Amino acid sequence: MSDAGPDEPTGGTPGSADPDPAADRPAGLRLEVLHVHLQVCRLNHDAPIPSWLPRTSSPLTAIIRTDDELSIVCPAAEVPADVHHDGPWRALRVAGPLDLTLVGVLAGLTTALADAGVSVLAVSTFDTDHLLVRGDDLDGAVAALRGAGHVVEA
């Protein structure tokens, strides 16, 4: 229990305000809109990696396996009609590489998008982060990120 009185701070340096966690977040990030329509696919957790995935370079392909599912993000043109999928999604890539010790990169970006009512699916790689937004929300996402001080190359 603290011996501090009702008008005295209970922690930190006397007379100092609590630090603002947003102050450590990177500001003014540069993002690029990827010019590809994407789908997010769901397969059974034990399914093999599908042969229909692009074997050549695409702007973004992500394969994520958990105990419950195999999720794939890939160009919409690659997805067979019988595969359970959702989309179209568009991606914004944060210019990288980013230092893996940076704190708050996604928080700063997704807060701006949440404030604008834009739903986000985040995909991170070793070098950077990608924000997936529904195709119909791309213009609103770009406007929200620019309004928050980020540079978006469309």
URKAGI-V564301 format. One record per residue. N is the residue number from 1. RES is the residue in three letters. OMEGA is omega in degrees with one decimal (NA if undefined). D_LAST is the distance of its C-alpha to the last C-alpha in Angstrom with 1 decimal. Layout:
N RES OMEGA D_LAST
N RES OMEGA D_LAST
This chain:
1 MET -177.1 54.7
2 SER 174.9 53.7
3 ASP -178.1 56.3
4 ALA 177.2 53.8
5 GLY -175.3 54.9
6 PRO -179.0 52.9
7 ASP -177.9 51.2
8 GLU 176.7 50.6
9 PRO -177.9 47.5
10 THR -179.9 48.1
11 GLY 178.1 45.8
12 GLY 179.4 44.0
13 THR 179.8 45.3
14 PRO 177.7 47.5
15 GLY 179.8 45.8
16 SER 177.7 42.2
17 ALA 175.0 39.5
18 ASP -179.3 38.0
19 PRO 178.0 34.9
20 ASP -178.5 31.5
21 PRO 179.1 29.7
22 ALA -177.3 26.3
23 ALA -179.4 27.4
24 ASP -179.1 26.9
25 ARG 176.5 23.4
26 PRO 178.7 20.7
27 ALA 175.9 18.9
28 GLY 178.6 15.8
29 LEU 176.7 14.1
30 ARG 178.9 11.0
31 LEU 178.6 8.6
32 GLU 173.8 6.2
33 VAL 176.8 5.0
34 LEU -175.1 7.9
35 HIS 177.2 8.5
36 VAL 173.0 11.8
37 HIS -174.2 13.8
38 LEU 170.8 16.1
39 GLN 171.8 19.6
40 VAL -174.6 21.6
41 CYS 176.7 25.2
42 ARG 175.5 28.5
43 LEU 176.9 31.5
44 ASN -175.7 34.9
45 HIS -177.1 35.1
46 ASP 179.3 37.4
47 ALA 174.4 35.6
48 PRO 174.5 35.0
49 ILE -173.7 31.6
50 PRO 179.0 31.0
51 SER -178.8 31.4
52 TRP 177.7 28.6
53 LEU 179.8 25.9
54 PRO 178.4 24.0
55 ARG 177.1 26.1
56 THR -177.9 23.7
57 SER 170.0 20.4
58 SER -177.8 17.6
59 PRO 179.5 14.3
60 LEU 168.3 16.1
61 THR 179.3 19.7
62 ALA 178.4 21.7
63 ILE -176.5 25.4
64 ILE 179.4 27.1
65 ARG 173.1 30.8
66 THR 175.8 32.9
67 ASP -174.0 36.4
68 ASP -172.4 35.2
69 GLU 167.7 32.5
70 LEU 179.2 30.4
71 SER -179.6 26.7
72 ILE 171.2 24.2
73 VAL -177.8 20.4
74 CYS 178.0 19.5
75 PRO -177.3 17.9
76 ALA -176.9 19.3
77 ALA -177.2 21.0
78 GLU -169.6 23.2
79 VAL 175.4 24.8
80 PRO -176.7 28.2
81 ALA -176.1 29.1
82 ASP 178.4 31.9
83 VAL 178.0 29.8
84 HIS -176.2 29.2
85 HIS 178.8 25.4
86 ASP 178.3 22.9
87 GLY 8.3 19.6
88 PRO 174.9 17.1
89 TRP 173.4 14.9
90 ARG -175.6 11.3
91 ALA 170.8 10.6
92 LEU -178.6 8.9
93 ARG 174.7 10.7
94 VAL 179.0 12.4
95 ALA -177.8 13.0
96 GLY 7.8 16.6
97 PRO 176.7 19.3
98 LEU 174.9 20.4
99 ASP -177.6 24.1
100 LEU 178.8 25.6
101 THR 178.3 27.6
102 LEU -179.3 24.8
103 VAL 170.4 25.5
104 GLY -179.6 23.3
105 VAL -179.6 19.8
106 LEU -179.2 19.3
107 ALA -179.8 21.5
108 GLY -179.5 19.5
109 LEU -176.2 16.3
110 THR 175.4 18.1
111 THR 178.3 20.3
112 ALA -179.6 17.5
113 LEU 177.6 16.3
114 ALA 178.3 20.0
115 ASP 178.9 20.8
116 ALA 178.5 18.3
117 GLY -178.8 20.0
118 VAL 177.0 17.2
119 SER -174.6 18.8
120 VAL 167.0 17.6
121 LEU -176.8 18.7
122 ALA 175.0 18.5
123 VAL -178.6 19.0
124 SER 174.3 20.1
125 THR 178.7 21.0
126 PHE -174.4 23.3
127 ASP -171.8 20.5
128 THR 178.2 17.8
129 ASP 175.8 16.6
130 HIS 175.8 14.2
131 LEU 176.2 13.7
132 LEU 176.8 14.1
133 VAL 178.1 13.8
134 ARG -176.9 15.3
135 GLY -179.5 13.4
136 ASP -177.7 14.7
137 ASP -173.8 13.6
138 LEU -178.3 9.8
139 ASP 178.4 9.5
140 GLY 178.6 12.3
141 ALA 179.3 11.1
142 VAL 180.0 8.0
143 ALA -179.1 10.8
144 ALA -179.9 13.3
145 LEU 176.6 11.8
146 ARG 178.6 11.2
147 GLY 178.8 14.7
148 ALA 175.1 16.0
149 GLY 178.4 15.2
150 HIS 178.5 12.4
151 VAL -179.3 9.6
152 VAL 175.5 6.1
153 GLU -176.6 3.8
154 ALA NA 0.0
